[in-house]
Amino acid sequence: MPSVAPIREQSAFCLLRQHGTRAADRHALRSPVTRLGRAADNDVVIAGPESSVVSARHAEIREEAGQWVLRDLESTNGTFVNGERCSEAPLALNSVIQLGAGGPTLPSPPGRTLPLRPT
């Protein structure tokens, strides 16, 4: 079972885009809620070819009880953590988030960043 990363250790984590028109953009996970999806009002907007399976308001990462929790926002194509479709899951240091089947993934490699790249 992967160890769950406490908030105080993850406070400097960010989502790092590696592909697309916004490659190298960083999105820090510093607020209690970070929303992901195609709509312009999300904290992390997924656009371009990688957005074809991403809902307008797809998922959110919330700070809860000292850890980060991923929550699907009733997306059309689902949200996956480590290959398993879920409605909600705590995030561990090595979790891999995928937005929709075949959609962009957010792996959590060693270090303090969570790269965002298409599969």
C-alpha positions as CSV (number, residue, x, y, z in Angstrom):
1,M,0.0,0.0,0.0
2,P,1.5,3.4,-1.0
3,S,2.1,5.8,1.9
4,V,-0.2,8.8,1.9
5,A,1.6,12.1,1.7
6,P,0.5,14.5,4.5
7,I,-0.5,18.0,3.4
8,R,2.5,19.7,5.0
9,E,4.8,17.6,2.8
10,Q,2.7,18.1,-0.4
11,S,2.1,21.9,0.0
12,A,4.8,22.6,-2.6
13,F,3.5,20.0,-5.1
14,C,2.4,21.3,-8.5
15,L,1.0,20.0,-11.7
16,L,3.5,20.4,-14.5
17,R,2.3,20.3,-18.1
18,Q,4.8,18.5,-20.4
19,H,2.9,18.6,-23.7
20,G,0.5,20.8,-25.6
21,T,0.3,24.6,-26.1
22,R,0.8,25.3,-22.4
23,A,3.8,22.9,-21.9
24,A,5.9,23.8,-18.8
25,D,3.1,25.6,-17.1
26,R,3.0,24.9,-13.3
27,H,-0.1,24.8,-11.2
28,A,0.7,24.7,-7.4
29,L,-1.5,22.7,-5.1
30,R,-1.6,25.4,-2.4
31,S,-5.3,26.0,-2.0
32,P,-7.7,23.6,-0.3
33,V,-9.3,22.8,-3.7
34,T,-7.8,22.5,-7.2
35,R,-10.3,21.9,-10.0
36,L,-9.4,20.2,-13.3
37,G,-11.3,20.2,-16.5
38,R,-12.0,21.9,-19.9
39,A,-14.0,24.9,-18.6
40,A,-12.2,28.2,-18.4
41,D,-13.1,28.6,-14.7
42,N,-11.1,25.6,-13.6
43,D,-7.8,26.0,-11.7
44,V,-6.2,23.7,-14.3
45,V,-7.7,24.0,-17.8
46,I,-7.2,21.0,-20.1
47,A,-7.4,22.2,-23.7
48,G,-6.3,21.0,-27.2
49,P,-6.1,17.3,-28.3
50,E,-5.6,16.0,-24.8
51,S,-9.1,17.4,-23.8
52,S,-11.2,15.1,-26.0
53,V,-12.2,12.8,-23.1
54,V,-12.0,15.5,-20.3
55,S,-15.3,16.9,-19.0
56,A,-15.8,20.7,-18.5
57,R,-15.6,20.2,-14.7
58,H,-13.9,16.8,-14.5
59,A,-12.3,16.4,-11.1
60,E,-10.9,18.2,-8.1
61,I,-8.1,17.6,-5.7
62,R,-9.1,18.6,-2.1
63,E,-7.2,19.0,1.1
64,E,-9.0,16.8,3.7
65,A,-7.9,15.7,7.1
66,G,-4.2,16.3,6.4
67,Q,-4.0,14.7,3.0
68,W,-4.9,15.3,-0.7
69,V,-8.1,13.5,-2.0
70,L,-9.1,13.3,-5.6
71,R,-12.8,13.5,-6.4
72,D,-14.5,12.8,-9.7
73,L,-17.1,15.5,-10.4
74,E,-19.5,13.1,-12.3
75,S,-17.4,13.3,-15.4
76,T,-18.6,11.6,-18.6
77,N,-15.5,9.4,-19.0
78,G,-14.5,8.9,-15.4
79,T,-11.4,9.5,-13.3
80,F,-8.8,6.9,-12.5
81,V,-6.2,6.5,-9.8
82,N,-3.5,3.8,-10.5
83,G,-5.7,2.4,-13.3
84,E,-8.8,2.0,-11.2
85,R,-11.9,4.0,-11.9
86,C,-13.0,5.9,-8.8
87,S,-15.3,8.5,-7.6
88,E,-13.0,9.5,-4.7
89,A,-9.5,8.4,-3.7
90,P,-6.8,9.6,-1.3
91,L,-3.6,10.5,-3.2
92,A,-0.3,8.9,-2.3
93,L,3.2,10.0,-3.3
94,N,3.3,7.6,-6.2
95,S,-0.4,7.8,-7.4
96,V,-1.1,8.2,-11.1
97,I,-4.3,10.1,-11.9
98,Q,-5.9,9.8,-15.3
99,L,-8.7,12.1,-16.6
100,G,-10.9,9.8,-18.7
101,A,-10.1,6.5,-20.4
102,G,-7.1,7.3,-22.6
103,G,-7.0,10.9,-21.3
104,P,-4.2,12.9,-19.8
105,T,-2.4,11.4,-16.8
106,L,-0.9,13.1,-13.7
107,P,1.8,10.7,-12.4
108,S,3.4,11.5,-9.1
109,P,7.1,10.7,-9.5
110,P,9.8,11.2,-6.8
111,G,10.3,14.8,-6.0
112,R,7.8,17.6,-5.5
113,T,6.0,17.8,-8.9
114,L,3.1,16.0,-10.5
115,P,3.7,16.1,-14.3
116,L,0.6,16.5,-16.5
117,R,1.1,14.7,-19.8
118,P,-1.1,12.8,-22.3
119,T,-0.9,9.0,-22.3
